[in-house]
Amino acid sequence: MTATAASAVKTSATATLSRERTDLLETLAKHRGFLRYAVRNLTDEQARLTPTASALSLGGLVKHVSACERGWADFIVRGAVAQELTPEKYAEFAADFVLAEHETLAGVLEAYEDVAAATDELIRTVDLDADHALPEAPWFEPGGRWSNRRVLTHILAETAQHAGHADIIRETIDGQKTMG
């Protein structure tokens, strides 16, 4: 966690945030920090490498996690329409796994910071019990609804899972480990 993120969580925690909201903010900041640590001091070329059996790159993972977080935060605000998968959105989803030649790691990290700040504000202010119907999709239960709390825990799980992927990819590139 960056000093700024830790300070923001601490400031919010000492203001009027519940223990649950503080825990969400701190845990999400921790796993975002693991993801950022996995890409520290990389060149754009290194961030595009896919050195494992998967097609994942470090830059692509940062883009993907940022896009997922932005999409789910939008779901909290707008409901199912934010998660409807059109052919255009599917193409965008696929492109989110790749750091394109015209993109930089610094640029996607900056965009991720903006997304994180917006999500953190939702965590501080949104009704955690409010819910929305999920859109129709084969991966959602028919007629399912997710509370804002569940959406935020999904964002946390997505971030943690991909921070782990990033750690493996980074270790493959140059031996750097997030922990240990």
Residue pairs with C-beta under 8 A, 6 or more apart in sequence:
1 9
1 26
1 29
1 30
1 32
1 33
2 33
2 36
5 29
5 32
5 33
5 116
6 29
8 25
8 120
9 22
9 25
9 26
9 29
12 21
12 22
12 25
12 124
13 22
13 25
13 26
17 25
17 124
20 128
21 123
21 124
21 128
24 123
24 152
24 153
24 156
25 120
25 123
25 124
27 156
28 116
28 119
28 120
28 123
28 152
28 155
28 156
28 159
31 156
31 159
31 160
31 163
32 112
32 116
32 159
32 163
34 160
34 163
34 166
34 167
34 178
34 179
35 61
35 62
35 65
35 159
35 162
35 163
35 166
36 62
36 109
36 112
37 178
38 58
38 163
38 166
38 167
38 169
38 170
38 176
38 178
39 47
39 58
39 59
39 62
39 105
39 109
39 166
39 170
42 58
42 105
42 170
42 173
43 105
44 59
44 99
44 103
44 104
44 105
46 58
46 173
46 174
47 57
47 58
47 59
47 62
47 99
47 105
48 57
48 59
48 60
48 98
48 99
49 57
49 58
49 169
49 173
50 56
50 57
50 169
51 169
51 172
51 173
52 168
52 169
52 172
54 165
55 97
56 97
56 165
56 169
57 97
57 98
57 99
57 169
58 99
58 105
58 166
58 169
58 170
58 173
59 98
59 99
59 103
59 105
59 108
60 96
60 97
60 98
60 99
61 97
61 162
61 165
61 166
61 169
62 99
62 105
62 108
62 109
62 112
62 166
63 96
63 97
63 98
63 99
63 103
63 108
64 96
64 97
64 162
65 112
65 158
65 159
65 162
65 163
66 96
66 108
66 111
66 112
66 115
67 92
67 93
67 96
68 96
68 155
68 158
69 112
69 115
69 116
69 119
69 155
69 158
69 159
70 115
70 118
71 82
71 83
72 83
72 151
72 154
72 155
72 158
73 115
73 118
73 119
73 122
73 155
74 82
75 82
75 83
75 132
75 146
75 151
76 122
76 126
76 132
76 148
76 151
76 152
77 122
79 132
79 133
80 132
80 133
80 134
80 135
81 135
83 134
83 135
83 137
84 135
85 93
85 135
85 137
99 105
99 108
119 152
119 155
122 148
122 152
123 152
126 148
127 148
128 147
128 148
128 149
128 152
129 147
129 148
129 149
130 147
130 148
131 145
131 146
131 147
131 148
131 150
132 145
132 146
133 143
133 144
133 145
134 140
134 141
134 144
134 145
134 146
136 142
146 154
163 178
166 178
167 177
167 178
167 179
170 176
170 177
170 178
171 177
